[in-house]
Amino acid sequence: MNEDHIVTSFNDDLNHLESLLLTMGGLVEQQLIVATTALQKRDRSLAKQVLMGDRKINELEAELNDAAIKVLALRQPFAADLRNVVMTLKIAAHLERIGDYTKNMARRTNTITKAAAFIGSVSTLVRMSELVQNMITAVLDAYNKRDIDAAEIIRAQDESVDQMLNTLFRELLTYMMEDTRNISGCMHLLFIAKNIERMGDHAAEIAQEIIFLVTGEWPQEKRIKGDITSKMIVNPDDIENKSET
């Protein structure tokens, strides 16, 4: 086998990995869109569609892992090529986790269809999900183009997702304190909100890995985290005062 043929086949291997990753990413995008629509419309059939679609994402990740291991074993890549393979593996793991979160959204949507509707909170959740959808789309495009400027923008967008989570957390806690019958539905919405926030975290992590893939260096500035829900307290007096006005 001549040298040119070896190089060409190596490029084919790397392109195959990239193709698998982008296909996987496209499925994850679609899963989140359908899961969000299911939540918005309280549609159990759409939620079931998401649950069934998760298997394909897992199968693609397994196929990508096998292909990457073969590349590492047979090609013994180094420098930029090694970063390419390793970061593609890491990005695939993030996408698989995002897929798991969409599946969890769908499961909780099946329960929420039986609970009281919280129109305002669901609308905020939908906006939050749409922001994360845009982040996922953008980060896949940044990976495809090796665009580190776009990756930096995506890292910064994660703070907006955190702020929306903070707003929802306070809002839903207030609903639960106003009427204990709201607790079940609100708890599921809180878990969904946290799932979406974690998806944003994974998109931002992918952006960081794209920067390392291209430059060989991790971003020097730490990503700003705006999630303060672990420290948030709602004062019952505030709720009483609100109800009196």
C-alpha positions as CSV (number, residue, x, y, z in Angstrom):
1,M,0.0,0.0,0.0
2,N,1.6,3.3,-1.1
3,E,1.9,6.4,1.1
4,D,-0.8,8.4,-0.8
5,H,-3.3,5.6,-0.4
6,I,-2.6,5.4,3.3
7,V,-3.1,9.2,3.7
8,T,-6.3,9.1,1.7
9,S,-7.8,6.3,3.7
10,F,-6.8,8.0,6.9
11,N,-8.7,11.1,5.7
12,D,-11.7,8.8,4.9
13,D,-11.6,7.4,8.4
14,L,-11.6,10.9,10.0
15,N,-14.4,12.1,7.7
16,H,-16.4,9.0,8.6
17,L,-16.1,9.9,12.3
18,E,-17.2,13.5,11.6
19,S,-20.1,12.3,9.6
20,L,-21.3,10.0,12.3
21,L,-21.0,12.8,14.9
22,L,-23.0,15.3,12.8
23,T,-25.7,12.7,12.1
24,M,-25.9,12.0,15.8
25,G,-26.1,15.7,16.5
26,G,-28.9,16.2,14.0
27,L,-30.9,13.5,15.7
28,V,-30.3,15.1,19.1
29,E,-31.5,18.4,17.7
30,Q,-34.7,16.8,16.4
31,Q,-35.3,15.0,19.7
32,L,-35.2,18.3,21.6
33,I,-37.5,20.0,19.2
34,V,-40.1,17.1,19.4
35,A,-39.7,16.9,23.2
36,T,-40.4,20.6,23.5
37,T,-43.4,20.5,21.3
38,A,-44.7,17.5,23.3
39,L,-44.4,19.6,26.5
40,Q,-46.0,22.7,24.9
41,K,-49.0,20.8,23.5
42,R,-49.2,18.2,26.3
43,D,-49.0,15.6,23.6
44,R,-48.2,12.1,24.9
45,S,-47.8,10.6,21.4
46,L,-45.0,13.0,20.7
47,A,-43.4,12.3,24.0
48,K,-43.5,8.6,23.1
49,Q,-41.8,9.4,19.8
50,V,-38.9,10.9,21.8
51,L,-38.6,7.9,24.0
52,M,-38.4,5.6,21.0
53,G,-35.9,7.8,19.2
54,D,-33.3,7.7,22.0
55,R,-32.1,4.2,20.9
56,K,-30.8,5.4,17.6
57,I,-28.7,8.1,19.3
58,N,-27.2,5.4,21.5
59,E,-26.5,3.1,18.5
60,L,-24.7,5.9,16.7
61,E,-22.6,6.7,19.7
62,A,-21.6,3.0,19.9
63,E,-20.8,3.0,16.2
64,L,-18.7,6.1,16.5
65,N,-16.8,4.7,19.5
66,D,-16.0,1.6,17.6
67,A,-14.8,3.5,14.6
68,A,-12.7,5.8,16.8
69,I,-11.0,2.9,18.6
70,K,-10.1,1.4,15.2
71,V,-8.6,4.7,14.1
72,L,-6.5,5.0,17.3
73,A,-5.3,1.4,17.1
74,L,-4.6,1.2,13.3
75,R,-3.5,4.8,12.5
76,Q,-1.9,5.8,15.7
77,P,-2.6,9.5,15.1
78,F,-0.7,12.2,16.9
79,A,-0.9,16.0,17.4
80,A,-3.9,17.6,15.6
81,D,-5.2,14.2,14.3
82,L,-5.1,12.8,17.8
83,R,-7.0,15.8,19.1
84,N,-9.5,15.4,16.4
85,V,-10.3,11.8,17.3
86,V,-10.3,12.3,21.0
87,M,-12.4,15.4,21.0
88,T,-14.9,13.8,18.6
89,L,-15.3,11.0,21.1
90,K,-15.8,13.5,23.9
91,I,-18.3,15.6,21.9
92,A,-20.3,12.4,21.1
93,A,-20.5,11.7,24.8
94,H,-22.0,15.1,25.4
95,L,-24.5,14.6,22.6
96,E,-25.6,11.3,24.1
97,R,-26.2,13.0,27.4
98,I,-28.3,15.7,25.8
99,G,-30.3,12.9,24.2
100,D,-30.8,11.3,27.7
101,Y,-32.1,14.7,29.0
102,T,-34.6,14.9,26.1
103,K,-35.8,11.4,27.0
104,N,-36.2,12.5,30.6
105,M,-38.2,15.5,29.4
106,A,-40.5,13.2,27.5
107,R,-41.1,10.9,30.4
108,R,-42.0,13.8,32.7
109,T,-44.3,15.3,30.0
110,N,-46.3,12.1,30.1
111,T,-46.9,12.8,33.8
112,I,-47.5,16.5,33.4
113,T,-50.4,15.9,30.9
114,K,-52.4,14.7,33.9
115,A,-51.5,17.6,36.1
116,A,-52.6,21.3,36.2
117,A,-51.4,23.5,33.4
118,F,-48.9,26.3,34.2
119,I,-49.1,28.2,31.0
120,G,-46.6,31.0,31.9
121,S,-44.0,28.6,33.2
122,V,-44.3,26.3,30.2
123,S,-43.9,29.3,27.9
124,T,-40.7,30.2,29.6
125,L,-39.5,26.6,29.4
126,V,-40.2,26.6,25.7
127,R,-38.1,29.8,25.2
128,M,-35.4,28.3,27.3
129,S,-35.4,25.2,25.2
130,E,-35.4,27.2,21.9
131,L,-32.2,29.0,23.1
132,V,-30.6,25.7,23.9
133,Q,-31.7,24.3,20.5
134,N,-30.0,27.3,18.8
135,M,-26.8,26.6,20.9
136,I,-26.8,23.0,19.7
137,T,-27.3,23.9,16.1
138,A,-24.6,26.5,16.3
139,V,-22.1,24.3,18.1
140,L,-22.5,21.5,15.5
141,D,-21.9,24.1,12.8
142,A,-18.9,25.4,14.7
143,Y,-17.5,21.8,14.9
144,N,-18.1,21.3,11.1
145,K,-16.4,24.5,10.2
146,R,-13.8,24.4,13.1
147,D,-15.0,27.9,14.0
148,I,-13.5,29.0,17.3
149,D,-15.1,32.4,17.2
150,A,-18.6,30.9,17.0
151,A,-17.6,28.5,19.8
152,E,-16.7,31.4,22.1
153,I,-20.1,33.0,21.5
154,I,-21.8,29.7,22.4
155,R,-19.9,29.5,25.6
156,A,-21.2,32.9,26.6
157,Q,-24.8,32.1,25.7
158,D,-25.0,29.5,28.5
159,E,-25.3,32.2,31.1
160,S,-28.6,33.3,29.6
161,V,-29.9,29.7,30.0
162,D,-28.9,29.8,33.7
163,Q,-30.7,33.1,34.2
164,M,-33.9,31.6,32.7
165,L,-33.6,28.7,35.1
166,N,-33.3,31.0,38.0
167,T,-36.5,32.8,37.0
168,L,-38.4,29.6,36.6
169,F,-37.1,28.2,39.9
170,R,-38.4,31.1,41.8
171,E,-41.7,31.2,39.9
172,L,-42.5,27.5,40.4
173,L,-41.5,27.6,44.1
174,T,-44.0,30.4,44.5
175,Y,-46.7,28.4,42.8
176,M,-46.0,25.4,45.1
177,M,-46.1,27.6,48.3
178,E,-49.4,29.2,47.1
179,D,-51.2,25.9,46.8
180,T,-49.9,22.5,47.7
181,R,-52.0,20.9,44.9
182,N,-49.5,22.5,42.5
183,I,-46.5,20.7,43.9
184,S,-46.5,17.6,41.7
185,G,-46.8,19.5,38.4
186,C,-44.3,22.2,39.4
187,M,-41.7,19.6,40.6
188,H,-41.8,17.9,37.2
189,L,-41.5,21.3,35.4
190,L,-38.5,22.1,37.7
191,F,-36.8,18.9,36.7
192,I,-37.5,19.6,33.0
193,A,-36.0,23.1,33.5
194,K,-32.9,21.6,35.1
195,N,-32.6,19.1,32.2
196,I,-32.7,21.9,29.7
197,E,-30.1,23.9,31.7
198,R,-27.8,20.9,31.7
199,M,-28.2,20.6,27.9
200,G,-27.0,24.1,27.7
201,D,-24.0,23.2,29.8
202,H,-23.2,20.3,27.5
203,A,-23.4,22.6,24.4
204,A,-21.0,25.0,26.1
205,E,-18.6,22.1,27.0
206,I,-18.7,21.0,23.3
207,A,-17.8,24.6,22.4
208,Q,-14.8,24.5,24.7
209,E,-13.7,21.2,23.2
210,I,-13.9,22.6,19.7
211,I,-11.6,25.4,20.7
212,F,-9.1,22.8,22.1
213,L,-9.5,20.7,18.9
214,V,-8.5,23.6,16.7
215,T,-5.9,25.4,18.8
216,G,-4.5,22.7,21.1
217,E,-5.3,24.9,24.1
218,W,-8.2,25.2,26.5
219,P,-9.9,28.6,26.8
220,Q,-8.1,30.6,29.5
221,E,-11.3,32.4,30.8
222,K,-13.6,30.2,32.9
223,R,-17.1,29.9,31.7
224,I,-19.5,32.1,33.7
225,K,-22.1,30.1,35.6
226,G,-25.3,32.0,36.4
227,D,-27.2,29.1,38.1
228,I,-28.0,30.2,41.7
229,T,-30.9,27.9,42.3
230,S,-29.0,26.0,45.0
231,K,-28.9,29.2,47.1
232,M,-32.3,30.6,46.2
233,I,-35.0,31.1,48.9
234,V,-38.5,32.3,48.5
235,N,-39.9,34.2,51.5
236,P,-43.5,33.2,52.3
237,D,-44.2,36.8,53.4
238,D,-43.5,37.9,49.8
239,I,-46.2,35.6,48.6
240,E,-48.7,36.8,51.2
241,N,-48.0,40.4,50.3
242,K,-48.4,39.6,46.6
243,S,-51.8,38.0,47.2
244,E,-53.0,41.0,49.1
245,T,-52.2,43.5,46.4
